[in-house]
């Protein structure tokens, strides 16, 4: 049975208007490493899930049987056209001067995440991206270029300018070009410079270690003429101790650096959901559950990844998950 989201285009338009184009006025408070306000991973997961579900619904609607196609308003429209129309609607609002100047920073980031997902996931082709979709022949690429140009104004705040840079980099990647803004990747460059300096320091220190070891060996071999005479057994024992000491130095050089990467999986209060049904159970957890907030965050963080894997129950769970997300309440309140 086709889900309401697949069969009803008006429902898909309503989801775009009420979830994406009317984002909430308050989000979870999060400050990025650069010191700028940024969406948390949970808030970013919502527009990602919505755009992936819309893409799947448009494809399923196009591949439906002839009866479903005859009931649609435009039987000649393809799944790509339907999905592009949703993207063009959001891109038109995103590129308006009023939206850029009067909307909140986090609200703009929320809409930006919806547009970034199809560009980065290659949900649309290069030809469709440059094809005219509106009545005047304006393409999705032209609309986004207009929004990027508005956001790169030096007078705007840094988070808004970074939204335009991220869209520009994603567009360039889709068009087979390379574009990189240094303002978006300062941490990576500093890390690379730090590694190069650390490598140079290590190379300078290595010869010194070799010289120190040579001095140690020389001191061990030196013989005091006034000392007692040692037998072969004592010589063998001393040489054995020396070889043990040398082997310990060799083992020190062969030690590998301890990895500092930790996903902190052991610190989670709830396990990450592995299926769409697990996500549904987490999202509808009752308020009496002490772990309801953690379950909601875990479900929203994993839902986009699970949808991308296209599990066998994706069609059956789509409409249910959309309704739950549409009426989702913040468990933190």
N, C-alpha and C positions, 0 to 999 in steps of 0.2 A: 504494500500500500504506500502510495506517495505521501510524503509528509506535507503539511500545510505550507511550509517554507518553500518547497519545490514547486508546488502547484499554484501558489498565489504570489504573483509579482507585486501586488499592492502590499502584501505583508513584508516583502523584502524592502520595499521603499520605506515603509514605516519604521523598520528596524534601523535603516540608515539615518532617517530623520531624527528618531527619538534617542538612539544610543550614541551615534557618531556625531551628528551635527548639533545635538543638544547635550553635550557632556555635562557631568555634574560640576557644581561650583566648588566642591571641596574634594580633595584627594588625600591619601596618606602622606604625611609630612616626610619628605626625604630630601636630603642635600647631597648632590653629587660630589665626587672628589675635587672638582674644580671650584666648589663653593657656590654653585648655581642651583636653584631649585629644579628638581627633576622628578619625573614620575617614578614611582616604585615599580618593581617587577610585577607585582600583582595588577596594578593599574594598566601597565603596558600590555598585559596578557589579554585584556578585554577587547581592544580593537583588533588585535591579531586574530583572536578566535572568530570575531564577527566577519572579517574579510575572508577568512578561510572557509567559513560556513557558507557565505554568499557565493563564493566561487564554486564550491561543491554543488550548491543548490542550482546554480545556473547551468552547470554541466549536466546534472541529472535531469533537469527540465528539458534540455535539448535532446537527450537520449531517451526520453520517455516514448511511450507508444503513440500511435497516430491519433487515438482519441484525445489524449491530453494535448497534443499539438493543435488539434482542430478547435479546442476550447480557448486557446490563447488569443489575445487581441492581434498579435502580429505573428503568424505562423512562419514567416520567412526569416524572422530574427534568429540569429545564432546565439549559442551560449556565450560566446565572446562578446557580442554586441550588448547582451543583457548585463554582463558583468562590467563592461566598459562604461555603460551608462551610469551605473552606481558610482564608479570611480570618478567619472566626469562631474557628477553632481557634487561630490565631496570636494574635488579639486577646484571647482568654480568658487565655492565658498572659501576654501583655504587661500585662494589667490586674491580675494577682495581686500582692498585697502582698509575697509571698516573692520573686517575680522582681524587683520594684523594689528591695527592700532588700538582696538577697544577690547579684545578678548584677553583673558588671563593667560599667563605663560603656560601653566599646566594644561589648560583647556586646549591651547594650540598644539602642545606636544601630543595630547590625546588624539587629535585629528591627524597629526603628522604620522603617528604610528600606523594608523589605518592605511595611509598612502604608501608608507615605506614597505609594508609586508609584501604586496604583490610585485613591487619593483625588485626587491631582494630575492624573493622566492621564484622569480621568473614565471609568475602566473599568467603573464601576458607576453606576447612576442614583440619583437622590435617593430614589425610592420603594423600591428594593431596599435602600438603605442604612438605611432606617428600618423595614423589614419584619422581623417576628420570624422568627428562624432556628432557635432552640433549642426544646427541648420545653416550656420554660416561657414561650415567647413573647418572649424577650429578643432585641432587634435588635442588629445590628453597631454602630449608633450608640450605643446604651446601654452596650454593653461598652466602647467606646473612651472614652466620657465618664467611666466609672469609672476607667480607667487614667490619663486626663488629670488627674482630681481628685487621685489619689494623687501624681502627679509634681509638681504645683504646690505641694506642701508646702514652706514656706520652709526647713525643716530639711535638705532634701536638697541635694545638690551642684548646681552650676549646669548641667553637661551634662545631668543627668537631668531637671531642670526644663525645659530648652530642648527636650528630646524631646517632653514634653507640650505645650509651646507650639506646636511645629511641627505636631503632629497636630491640635490645636485649630484652628489657622488653616486647615489643609487641609479639615477638616470644615465649618467655617463657609463656605468658598468653595464646597464642593459643595452646601451647603444654600441658597446664594444670599444669604449674609450676609457682612458685613465684620468681620473681627477682626484686630487687629494688636497685637503685643507689642513695646514699645519695647526690651526686653532682647534681642530677636532681631535688631533692625535698628539698632544704634547707629552703625555705620560709615556707613550711608546718610544718617542725619540729620546727622552731623558734616560729611559731604561737602557736603550741601545748604547748611548754614550757612556753610561755608567759601566756597562759590560766591557766596552772597549778599553776604558781606563783601568778596570780591574784586571783585564788580560795583560795589559802592559806592565802593571805592577807585579803580577805573578811571574812574568817572564824575567823581570829584573831581579826578583828574589831567588829564582831557581839556581843561578850560578853561585850565589852566596851560600845557599844550603850545601852545595857540592863542596865548596871550599871548607866549610865548617866540618863536614864529615871527614874530609881528607886530614884536617888537623887532628880530629879525634883519633883517627886510625894511627897517625904518626905518633901521637902521645902514648898510645897503647903499646906500640912496638919498641919505643925507646927503652934501653937497658941501663940501669944504674950499675956502674962497676963495683960499688961498695955493697951492693945488695947480695943476699944469699943466693947460692946456686940452686936453681930449680931443676927438677928431674923432668923426664919426658912426659910423665903423667900430669905434672903440674902445668907443663906447657900445653898439653892437649886440652886440659880443663880450661886454661885461660883462653886458648884459641876458640874453644867451644863457646865460652861466654862472649867473646868478641863477635863470633858469627851470629850468636843469638841476638846480640845488640844490633848488628847490621841488618839482620832479617826483620827486627822490629821496626827499624827505620824504613826498610823497604815496604813493609806492610802499611805504614802510615801514608806513603805516597800512593798506594793502591786503593786507599779508602775513597769511596764515592760520597759526594755531598748529599746530605739528607734532604729529601724533597720537602719543601714548605707548603706545597699545594694541598689544600684540604677542603673538600666540598662540604664539611661540617654535617655530613649525613647522620652521624651518630648523635648530633645535638638536636635533631628535629623531634618535636613532640609527637608528630604523627608521620606515618610512612607516606611516601609519594604515591598517588594513585597510578595504577598500571593499565586500567581500562576506562572506557567512557562511562561504564556503569559505576565504577569507583568514584569518578568525578561527580556523577549525579548524586551519589549517596553523600559525598562530602558537602556538596552545595546545599542540600536540603537538610543538613544536620539541624536538629532543634536547638533553640536558644538555651535549653536546660543542659545541653552538652557542654562541659567545661572546655572541650577542645574544638568547639564549633568555629571559632575564629581561625585557628590553625588549619583546620580542614578546608575552609573556604579559600584561604591563601594558597594552599597546596594544590587544590583543584584548578584554580585560575592559572597558576604557573605552569601546570603540566598539560592543560587542555589543548593549547595550540600545538604542542609537539605530538600529542596523541592523534589529533585530527590530521596532521600531515602524514602519518603512517597509514591512513585510510583503513581502519579496522573493518571487520566484516559487519559489525552492527552500526556502522556510521550513519547509514540512511535512516535506520529505525530510531536512532538516538538524537538525530539532528533537531527535529522540531521540539523535542522535550528539553534539550539543553538550551535552545534559543529562548524558550519561554521562561526557563529558570533564570537565565542571565538577564533577561529583560526586566524581571521583577525582583532581582537580587537585592537584598538589604545588606548594608555594611555591618558585619558582626562586631566591629570595633566600637560602634556607638553604644 
